[in-house]
Amino acid sequence: MLVIMEEKATPEEVEEVMERIRALDYECHRIEDEKGVVIGAIGNGRGRHRLQVVECLSGVERVVPISSPYKLASRETKKVKSYLKVNDIEIGNGRVVVMAGPCAVESEEQLMETAGAVSEAGASILRGGAFKPRTSPYSFQGLGEEGLKLLAKARERFRLSVVTEVTNPQDVDLVASYADILQIGARNAQNFSLLKEVGCVGKPVLFKRGMMTSVEEFLMSAEYILSEGNGKVILCERGIRTFETSTRNTLDISAVPVLKEKTHLPVIVDPSHAAGDWKYVSSLSMAAVAAGADGLLIEVHPWPERALSDGSQSLKPDRFRKLMNDLRQLARLMGKDA
């Protein structure tokens, strides 16, 4: 249920409504925008009829049932688009934000070379994996905390915000102490213990769609993060597994406008993991922006032939620079910045 407060409702009236909702064994989620306060009452649905009594309380304009199973992520709960601020970067507010860097942090030389190149080309956020969940136990698993330290060093040197993946609930606080954005990868899209843990920290979360996850399942998983009190969620479409073998995954470009219709959360696209081949990354990036994506997550490596992870889908710095120039032109045509 949504309890929509009157514009002139006082803080005391809002608190009284929230106390009454809690007394009925529902969780309260306060949502504010320029039109006032909306209170989401989240529970198992039992005794829903009793929630209607709060409509009689002072300051309440009306009570509205939510039909969507994902309550907090739904446009029913918040009709105005959400955007979030990472340092001085706004994501979801009319600018195409580009996050770029290597799949994995391999060495200081590799990371600093890449960070300098993506910063010069116009990227706002440096991506790089310190912890890498790999299909094979014999593949490079990342540098761990040493990789996090290198990311922090690159952030300071090049004035870039940092996004990096967290794979284990026990590592959330450690990664959060270094990163500006916590990434949840496709393999952990339904790791509910991890989702709850990142929901308890105040850092923004870049949440990737699972390779076999429907849009509704994706949003239901995002709900785990939101329900723990962390509303700073960025959704990321990165391709799904189909019968097609010409690309690593099949980029579900239609998911961008679908998500935009169903949720108020920002939506970005990872063309690198969808393509699996650098030759397709630029085209998929342009398609994602044309479809309305709020940003891109792109893999860049100065020496992809020597990469320890996903070199075949990484752009070299000169190709990334050209892509950024093309994106700026497309963004201007769409009335956006890049």
C-alpha positions in Angstrom: 0.0 0.0 0.0 1.0 3.6 -0.6 0.0 6.3 1.9 0.1 9.6 0.1 0.4 12.5 2.5 -0.9 16.0 1.8 1.6 18.6 0.7 1.0 20.5 3.9 1.3 17.5 6.2 3.5 18.2 9.2 6.5 16.0 10.3 4.4 15.0 13.3 1.5 13.8 11.2 3.9 11.8 9.0 5.4 10.1 12.0 2.0 9.3 13.5 1.0 7.5 10.2 4.3 5.6 10.2 3.8 4.5 13.8 0.3 3.3 13.0 1.5 1.3 10.0 4.3 -0.3 12.1 1.7 -1.3 14.7 -0.1 -3.3 12.0 3.1 -5.3 11.4 4.0 -3.6 8.2 7.4 -2.0 7.3 7.5 1.7 6.5 9.5 3.2 3.7 9.4 7.0 3.5 9.8 8.4 0.0 10.1 12.2 -0.6 10.0 14.2 -3.8 9.0 17.7 -4.8 5.3 16.9 -4.3 5.7 15.8 -0.7 5.9 12.6 1.3 4.7 9.1 0.3 4.9 6.2 2.7 5.2 2.7 1.4 3.7 0.1 3.7 5.3 -3.3 2.8 4.1 -6.6 4.3 2.7 -10.0 3.5 -0.7 -8.6 2.6 -2.5 -10.0 5.6 -4.8 -7.4 7.2 -4.4 -5.2 4.2 -7.9 -3.9 4.8 -6.8 -2.6 8.2 -4.3 -0.3 6.5 -7.2 1.6 5.0 -7.9 3.1 8.5 -4.8 5.3 8.2 -6.7 7.3 5.5 -8.6 8.8 8.4 -5.5 10.2 10.1 -4.6 13.9 9.8 -2.4 14.8 6.9 -3.3 11.8 4.8 -4.5 12.5 1.3 -5.3 9.0 0.2 -4.3 5.3 0.4 -3.5 3.5 -2.8 -2.9 -0.3 -3.2 0.2 -1.4 -5.2 -0.5 -4.2 -7.7 3.2 -4.7 -8.6 5.0 -7.5 -6.7 8.1 -5.3 -6.6 6.7 -2.5 -4.4 9.6 -0.1 -3.9 11.1 -0.4 -7.4 7.7 0.2 -9.0 6.6 3.3 -10.9 3.4 2.9 -8.8 5.4 3.8 -5.7 7.3 6.7 -7.3 6.2 8.2 -10.6 9.1 10.6 -10.8 12.4 9.1 -12.1 15.0 8.5 -9.5 18.6 9.7 -9.9 21.5 9.4 -7.6 24.6 11.4 -7.0 28.1 9.8 -6.8 30.5 12.5 -5.7 29.7 15.2 -8.3 28.2 12.8 -10.9 24.4 12.5 -11.3 23.2 9.2 -12.7 19.7 9.0 -14.2 19.3 12.8 -14.6 19.7 13.4 -18.3 23.3 12.6 -18.8 24.8 9.5 -20.3 27.3 8.4 -17.7 30.1 6.2 -18.9 31.9 3.8 -16.6 35.0 2.3 -18.1 38.1 0.3 -17.3 39.5 -3.2 -17.2 37.5 -6.3 -16.4 40.1 -7.2 -13.7 42.7 -5.1 -11.9 45.9 -6.9 -12.8 48.8 -4.6 -11.9 49.4 -0.9 -11.0 50.9 -0.3 -14.5 47.8 -1.7 -16.2 45.3 0.1 -14.0 47.0 3.5 -14.1 47.5 3.3 -17.9 43.8 2.5 -18.3 42.5 5.0 -15.8 44.5 7.8 -17.5 43.1 6.8 -20.9 39.5 6.6 -19.9 39.7 9.8 -17.9 41.2 11.7 -20.9 38.5 10.3 -23.2 35.7 11.6 -20.9 34.6 8.7 -18.7 33.3 9.7 -15.3 33.8 6.5 -13.4 36.6 3.9 -13.4 35.5 0.2 -13.4 37.8 -2.6 -12.4 37.4 -6.0 -10.6 39.4 -6.7 -7.5 37.4 -9.8 -6.8 36.5 -11.9 -9.8 33.9 -14.7 -9.8 35.1 -16.9 -12.6 33.5 -20.0 -14.3 36.8 -22.0 -13.8 38.4 -22.2 -10.4 41.8 -22.1 -12.3 41.2 -18.7 -13.9 42.5 -15.4 -12.4 40.3 -14.6 -9.4 41.5 -11.0 -8.9 44.0 -9.3 -6.5 41.6 -8.9 -3.6 42.3 -6.0 -1.2 45.5 -5.2 -3.1 43.3 -4.5 -6.2 41.0 -2.3 -4.1 44.1 -0.3 -2.9 45.1 0.2 -6.5 41.6 1.4 -7.5 41.7 3.9 -4.6 45.1 5.1 -5.8 43.8 5.6 -9.4 40.8 7.5 -8.1 43.0 9.9 -6.3 45.4 10.4 -9.2 42.8 10.8 -11.9 39.8 12.2 -9.9 37.6 9.3 -11.0 34.9 7.7 -8.9 35.3 3.9 -8.6 32.9 1.0 -9.2 34.0 -2.6 -8.3 32.3 -5.9 -7.7 31.6 -7.5 -4.4 31.0 -11.2 -4.5 30.8 -12.3 -0.8 28.6 -10.9 2.0 31.6 -11.0 4.3 33.5 -8.6 2.0 30.8 -5.9 1.7 32.2 -3.6 4.4 35.8 -4.0 3.0 34.8 -3.2 -0.6 32.6 -0.3 0.6 35.5 1.2 2.4 37.3 1.6 -1.0 34.6 1.9 -3.7 32.2 4.6 -4.5 29.7 2.1 -6.1 29.3 -1.6 -5.2 28.7 -3.8 -8.2 26.6 -7.0 -8.0 27.4 -9.2 -10.9 25.1 -11.4 -13.0 26.1 -14.6 -11.2 24.9 -13.1 -7.9 21.7 -11.6 -9.2 19.7 -13.9 -6.9 22.2 -14.2 -4.1 19.8 -12.9 -1.6 22.1 -12.9 1.4 24.5 -10.6 -0.6 21.7 -8.4 -1.8 20.5 -7.9 1.7 24.0 -7.1 2.9 24.6 -4.4 0.3 21.1 -3.1 1.1 22.4 -2.3 4.6 25.2 0.0 3.5 24.8 3.5 2.3 26.8 3.1 -0.9 25.2 3.1 -4.4 24.8 -0.4 -5.9 25.2 -1.2 -9.6 23.0 -4.3 -10.0 23.5 -6.5 -13.0 20.7 -8.6 -14.5 21.3 -12.4 -14.3 21.9 -14.2 -17.5 18.8 -16.3 -17.1 16.7 -13.7 -15.2 13.4 -12.3 -16.5 12.7 -8.6 -16.1 10.3 -9.2 -13.2 12.8 -11.5 -11.4 15.4 -8.8 -11.9 13.2 -6.2 -10.3 12.2 -8.6 -7.5 15.9 -9.1 -6.7 16.5 -5.3 -6.7 13.7 -5.2 -4.2 15.8 -7.0 -1.7 18.3 -4.2 -1.8 15.7 -1.5 -1.6 13.8 -3.2 1.2 16.9 -3.0 3.4 16.8 0.8 3.2 19.3 1.4 0.4 17.5 3.3 -2.4 20.6 4.0 -4.4 20.3 1.2 -7.0 21.4 1.4 -10.6 20.0 -1.4 -12.8 22.3 -2.9 -15.5 21.3 -4.9 -18.5 24.3 -7.0 -19.6 22.8 -9.6 -22.0 20.9 -12.8 -21.3 21.7 -16.4 -22.3 19.8 -17.6 -25.5 20.4 -20.2 -28.2 22.4 -17.7 -30.2 26.2 -18.4 -30.2 27.5 -15.5 -32.4 27.8 -13.3 -29.3 28.7 -14.1 -25.8 25.2 -13.2 -24.6 22.2 -11.7 -26.3 21.8 -8.0 -25.4 18.1 -7.5 -24.5 17.9 -3.9 -25.8 14.2 -4.0 -25.3 14.8 -4.3 -21.5 15.9 -0.7 -21.4 12.5 0.9 -22.4 10.6 -1.9 -20.5 12.5 -1.2 -17.3 12.1 2.6 -17.8 8.3 2.0 -17.9 8.2 -0.3 -14.9 10.6 1.3 -12.5 11.9 4.7 -11.4 15.4 3.4 -11.0 18.3 4.5 -13.4 19.1 1.9 -16.1 22.5 1.4 -17.7 23.9 -1.2 -20.2 27.0 -3.3 -20.3 27.7 -3.9 -24.0 31.0 -5.6 -23.4 29.6 -8.7 -21.6 26.8 -8.9 -24.1 29.0 -8.9 -27.1 32.0 -10.9 -25.9 33.9 -9.3 -28.9 35.3 -5.8 -29.0 34.1 -5.4 -32.6 30.4 -5.2 -31.5 30.8 -3.0 -28.4 30.6 0.4 -30.1 27.4 -0.5 -32.1 25.7 -2.0 -29.0 26.7 1.1 -27.0 25.1 3.4 -29.5 22.0 1.3 -29.6 21.7 1.3 -25.8 21.9 5.1 -25.6 19.4 5.4 -28.5 17.0 3.1 -26.5 17.2 5.5 -23.5 20.0 4.1 -21.3 21.2 6.4 -18.6 24.8 5.1 -18.9 27.2 2.5 -20.1 29.7 0.1 -18.5 32.5 -0.6 -20.9 35.6 -2.7 -20.6 38.9 -1.0 -21.7 42.4 -2.4 -21.6 45.6 -1.0 -22.9 46.9 -4.4 -23.9 43.9 -6.8 -24.3 46.1 -9.5 -25.9 47.8 -9.8 -22.5 44.6 -9.4 -20.3 44.1 -12.0 -17.6 40.3 -11.7 -18.0 38.0 -10.9 -20.9 40.6 -9.4 -23.2 38.6 -10.2 -26.3 35.8 -7.9 -25.4 37.9 -5.0 -24.2 38.4 -1.9 -26.3 41.8 -0.4 -26.7 42.1 3.2 -25.5 42.0 4.7 -29.1 38.8 2.8 -29.9 37.3 3.9 -26.7 38.2 7.5 -27.4 36.4 7.3 -30.8 33.4 5.7 -29.2 33.2 8.6 -26.7 33.2 11.1 -29.5 30.4 9.2 -31.3 28.4 9.0 -28.1 28.6 12.7 -27.5 27.2 13.4 -30.9 24.3 10.9 -30.4 23.6 12.3 -26.9 23.3 15.8 -28.3 20.8 14.7 -30.9 18.8 13.2 -28.0 19.0 16.3 -25.9 21.4 14.7 -23.4 25.0 15.2 -22.3 27.8 12.6 -22.5 
